[in-house]
């Protein structure tokens, strides 16, 4: 007779099997812009929990933070997109990269956030991954709904006008600097003249 723990583990394995069968056999390529959008949307959708606030004296909603990084010395933070989430060529239907890996990893982030004292691959984590996979499929993300729209290439006239506008801005900027420089030169010459007269006495 199975113990309760064995029954839960069997149900978890069954759920993982269902998740693996949910995705179509042919998965599309996953590029960085799609992966970033999918990650942020999944965290926003599933990364919340109710916690008791002693300060407010009531239950409040706590949200999972999207991981970000930045190069040392820069001020711009970027969303942390794992390389294994991308599938730019080769076999896209694998557990180690692409859509399957992204959903699996983010489900672990959410599970660890909701249940910090639970095991990594328990039934709760399997259920979260199953819900996420269904959400990805139902949202049409595998059909490219998160892809960036291709930017139209500027015409020759548009490039020429942009160049002219940029040069006009540069001229105006340097004219302003020149005017400011003349003002400071005049100011410092006057100070120099007064100092020379004062020191001469």
Phi, psi and omega in degrees: 000133181288142173281168179299320179298318179294322179296318180294318179295321178295320178294324178295314179298322178297319180294318177300320178297321178295320179298315181297330180274350182289321184286145177294160182295327180250109180261145180285163174297140179247115180263171188297317183296321176294315182299318180295314179295317180298315180301311182295320181290322178293320177295318179294324183284316189249344186271059175225154175204158178265127178233151180276126179259114177293326182293314182272342180071033179199170177282135180232158179270125177252138185246142176287137181270137175288130181293134178228161180213165175206151176291149179299128179093354178258162180252355183264121177270141179238151177292136182280106177252120181286143180298327182290347176284338185273146176220088187267346177198172178074208183284115181269346182259073180222154181286344187267353180202171176077205185300318181299316182291320179300310180298318180297312182296313182294327177296325176292320177302313182293318180298315179296328179288316182285319185232073186298339183258007183268167177287157185297311186247057178265184184295323181298318179293321178297321180293320178297315179298322178296316178297318180296315180300317179295322179295318178299315181293313182294331183280352179078019182292331179287347176266005175095020182291343179261000180291148175287139177288133181297134180282136179290136180290132180295145177284171180297320179296320180294319177297317180297314180296320179296320179296316180297315180298319180295318179294321178297321178294319180296317179299315180297320181296315181287331174295320177297317178296320179297317179296319178294321180296316179298322179298314181291323178298316178297318181296313183288328175296319178296318179295320180296319181296317180295322181292321179295318179296317182293318180289331180293329179286000000 
